[in-house]
Amino acid sequence: MLVFELLLVVLFGFFLAVLASFFEVVMVRTARGESFTQGRSKCDHCHHKIDWYDNIPILSFLWLRGRCRYCQQPIAKTYFWTEVVAFLFGVVFYLVYISWPFLQTLPIAQVVLYFLFSFILFFVLLADLKYLLVPDLLVGLLTVLALLLQFYCGTNWILPVVSVLFSIIFFLLLSFVAKKIFKKEALGLGDVKLMIPLSLLLSWPKTALSIFLAFIIGGIFAMLMLLTGRKKFGQVLPFAPFLILAAVISFGFGEAIWQWYFAFLL
């Protein structure tokens, strides 16, 4: 039984590594303005097409010792470490699942959906940090997972829909006003799209709290960057990480924060 479970964990981790490798390709090609659906992977140096046996997550990099089979130039380690982290994601998920009795009381499908949502959200964070973009494919996958979670949990659809409409209208108006003031794009459309799955998952009023926290956290971080000289006024900062962090806080502690806030007012 232990051997069977270990095999399942390894297979699940390898499946996540495959997803991670694909997501990395999506991020890189989107940043280059290329389609990720056309053409096989190529070496960045000699542009030779990579055969399937040289494109196996983690294993191929180790087998080739981190170098292209044809030109012997180093392969970007980003792919390898992204795949390793994804594999460890699967292992940690299994360890947490068997260690927390609470999780085992929940339907396994619900737990897996939440895990996959978190997994993809991690790559959205990476994409914005590395390339200042939020790939549409990842947002689409998050939206599908958020819809499945809403269907699965049997939640009233009114509040999630209200949350989505509120966040879209709010960010579009904010983007319009900011563009008028600063005479340039101050908020990426990817951030607006990202709020669709986040709002579906959080519902109301956690969505409003999440947006508020995102601007507070982002504002503090931006101020620290300016004070330390790492950023200059007017330079672009990735905003998706703040949206994600605020969403995680709101999802886990939203009700407690609302109760504290109203108690403070009264």
C-alpha positions in Angstrom: 0.0 0.0 0.0 2.8 2.4 0.9 4.6 1.7 -2.4 1.3 2.3 -4.3 0.8 5.6 -2.6 4.4 6.6 -3.2 3.9 5.8 -6.9 0.8 7.9 -7.0 2.6 10.9 -5.4 5.4 10.6 -7.9 3.0 10.4 -10.8 1.0 13.4 -9.5 4.2 15.4 -9.0 5.4 14.5 -12.5 2.0 15.6 -13.9 2.4 18.9 -12.2 6.0 19.2 -13.6 4.6 18.7 -17.1 2.0 21.4 -16.5 4.7 23.7 -15.2 6.8 23.1 -18.3 3.9 24.0 -20.5 3.0 27.1 -18.4 6.6 28.2 -18.7 6.4 27.9 -22.5 3.1 29.9 -22.4 4.8 32.7 -20.3 7.9 32.9 -22.5 6.1 32.9 -25.8 3.4 35.3 -24.6 6.2 37.7 -23.5 7.7 37.4 -27.0 4.4 37.9 -28.7 4.5 34.3 -30.1 1.8 31.7 -30.2 2.3 28.8 -27.7 0.0 26.6 -29.8 2.2 26.5 -32.9 5.6 25.0 -33.4 7.7 22.8 -31.2 10.1 23.9 -28.6 13.5 25.1 -29.9 16.9 25.7 -28.5 17.4 29.3 -27.6 20.9 29.3 -29.1 21.0 27.0 -32.2 17.2 27.0 -32.7 17.2 23.3 -33.3 13.8 21.7 -32.6 13.8 19.7 -29.4 12.8 16.1 -29.7 10.3 14.7 -27.3 12.9 12.6 -25.4 14.9 15.8 -24.7 11.8 17.6 -23.5 10.8 15.3 -20.6 10.4 17.5 -17.4 13.3 17.3 -14.9 14.7 14.0 -16.4 15.9 15.4 -19.7 17.7 18.3 -18.1 19.6 16.0 -15.8 20.3 13.5 -18.6 21.7 16.2 -20.9 23.5 17.8 -17.9 21.8 21.1 -18.6 23.1 21.5 -22.2 21.6 21.4 -25.6 22.2 18.0 -27.3 23.2 19.8 -30.6 25.1 23.0 -29.8 26.1 22.1 -26.2 25.1 25.6 -25.0 23.6 25.8 -21.5 19.8 25.3 -21.2 18.0 28.0 -19.2 17.8 26.6 -15.7 14.5 28.4 -15.2 12.7 25.5 -16.9 14.3 22.9 -14.7 13.7 24.7 -11.4 10.2 25.5 -12.3 9.5 21.9 -12.9 11.3 20.9 -9.7 9.2 23.3 -7.7 6.0 22.0 -9.4 7.0 18.4 -8.5 7.6 19.5 -4.9 4.2 21.2 -4.9 2.6 17.8 -5.5 4.6 16.1 -2.7 3.8 18.9 -0.2 0.2 18.7 -1.2 0.1 15.0 -0.4 1.9 15.4 2.9 -0.4 18.2 4.0 -3.4 16.2 3.0 -2.5 13.2 5.0 -1.4 15.3 8.0 -4.5 17.5 8.3 -7.6 15.4 9.3 -9.7 18.4 8.4 -8.8 18.2 4.7 -9.7 14.5 4.7 -13.2 15.3 5.8 -13.7 17.4 2.6 -14.6 15.8 -0.7 -11.3 15.0 -2.5 -12.6 16.7 -5.7 -13.1 20.0 -3.9 -9.6 19.7 -2.3 -8.0 19.0 -5.7 -9.8 21.9 -7.4 -8.6 24.3 -4.7 -5.1 22.9 -5.1 -5.1 23.3 -8.9 -6.4 26.8 -8.5 -3.6 27.7 -6.1 -1.0 26.0 -8.4 -2.0 28.0 -11.5 -2.2 31.1 -9.4 1.4 30.6 -8.5 2.3 30.7 -12.2 0.3 33.9 -12.7 2.4 35.4 -10.0 5.6 34.2 -11.6 4.5 35.6 -15.0 3.8 39.0 -13.7 7.0 39.2 -11.7 9.2 38.0 -14.6 7.5 39.4 -17.6 4.9 42.0 -16.3 2.1 40.1 -17.9 -0.9 37.8 -17.0 -1.4 35.2 -19.7 -4.9 34.8 -20.9 -4.7 31.0 -20.9 -3.9 30.9 -17.1 -6.8 33.3 -16.4 -9.1 31.2 -18.5 -8.1 28.0 -16.6 -8.6 29.8 -13.2 -12.0 30.9 -14.3 -13.0 27.4 -15.3 -11.8 26.1 -11.9 -13.6 28.9 -10.0 -16.8 28.0 -11.9 -16.4 24.3 -11.1 -15.9 25.2 -7.4 -19.0 27.3 -7.4 -21.0 24.5 -9.0 -19.6 21.9 -6.7 -20.2 24.0 -3.5 -23.7 24.8 -4.6 -23.3 28.5 -3.7 -25.8 31.2 -4.5 -24.7 32.7 -7.8 -25.9 36.2 -7.2 -23.1 37.3 -4.9 -20.2 35.9 -7.1 -21.7 37.5 -10.2 -22.1 40.8 -8.3 -18.5 40.5 -7.2 -17.2 40.0 -10.8 -19.2 42.9 -12.1 -18.1 45.2 -9.3 -14.4 44.3 -9.7 -14.5 44.7 -13.6 -16.3 48.1 -13.4 -14.1 49.3 -10.6 -10.8 48.4 -12.3 -11.9 49.7 -15.7 -12.9 53.0 -14.3 -9.7 53.2 -12.3 -7.7 52.4 -15.4 -9.5 55.1 -17.4 -9.0 57.7 -14.7 -5.3 56.8 -14.2 -4.6 57.0 -17.9 -6.2 60.5 -18.0 -4.0 61.6 -15.1 -0.7 60.0 -15.9 -1.1 60.1 -19.8 -0.2 56.4 -20.0 -1.4 52.9 -19.1 -1.3 52.7 -15.3 -3.1 49.4 -14.9 -2.7 46.4 -17.1 -5.8 44.7 -18.6 -4.4 41.4 -17.3 -5.0 42.5 -13.8 -8.7 43.3 -14.6 -9.0 39.8 -16.2 -7.4 38.2 -13.1 -10.1 39.6 -10.9 -12.7 37.6 -12.7 -11.7 34.2 -11.3 -10.6 35.7 -8.0 -14.0 37.5 -7.6 -15.9 34.3 -8.5 -14.0 32.4 -5.8 -14.1 35.1 -3.1 -17.7 36.3 -3.7 -19.1 39.3 -1.9 -18.0 41.1 0.4 -14.6 39.4 0.4 -13.9 40.7 -3.1 -14.2 44.3 -1.9 -11.9 43.5 1.0 -9.4 41.9 -1.3 -9.3 44.9 -3.6 -8.8 47.2 -0.6 -6.0 45.1 0.8 -4.3 44.8 -2.6 -4.0 48.6 -2.9 -2.8 48.9 0.8 -0.2 46.2 0.4 0.9 47.5 -3.0 1.1 51.1 -1.8 3.3 50.1 1.1 5.6 48.0 -1.1 5.8 50.8 -3.7 6.7 53.3 -1.0 9.4 51.1 0.3 10.8 50.6 -3.2 10.9 54.4 -3.7 12.5 55.1 -0.3 15.2 52.5 -0.9 15.9 53.7 -4.4 15.1 50.4 -6.1 12.3 52.1 -8.1 11.7 55.5 -9.4 8.4 57.3 -9.5 6.5 56.4 -12.7 8.2 53.0 -13.1 5.9 50.0 -13.5 5.3 47.5 -10.7 3.6 44.1 -11.2 0.2 44.3 -9.5 -0.9 40.7 -9.8 1.2 39.6 -6.8 -0.6 42.1 -4.6 -4.0 41.0 -5.9 -3.1 37.4 -5.3 -1.7 38.0 -1.8 -4.8 40.1 -0.9 -7.1 37.4 -2.2 -5.4 34.7 -0.1 -5.7 36.9 3.0 -9.4 37.6 2.2 -10.2 34.0 1.5 -8.7 32.7 4.7 -9.4 35.6 7.1 -12.0 37.8 5.4 -14.8 37.1 7.8 -12.6 37.8 10.9 -11.3 41.0 9.3 -14.8 42.2 8.6 -15.9 41.4 12.2 -12.9 43.3 13.6 -13.5 46.3 11.3 -17.2 46.6 12.2 -16.4 46.1 15.9 -13.8 48.9 15.6 -16.3 51.2 14.0 -18.9 50.6 16.7 
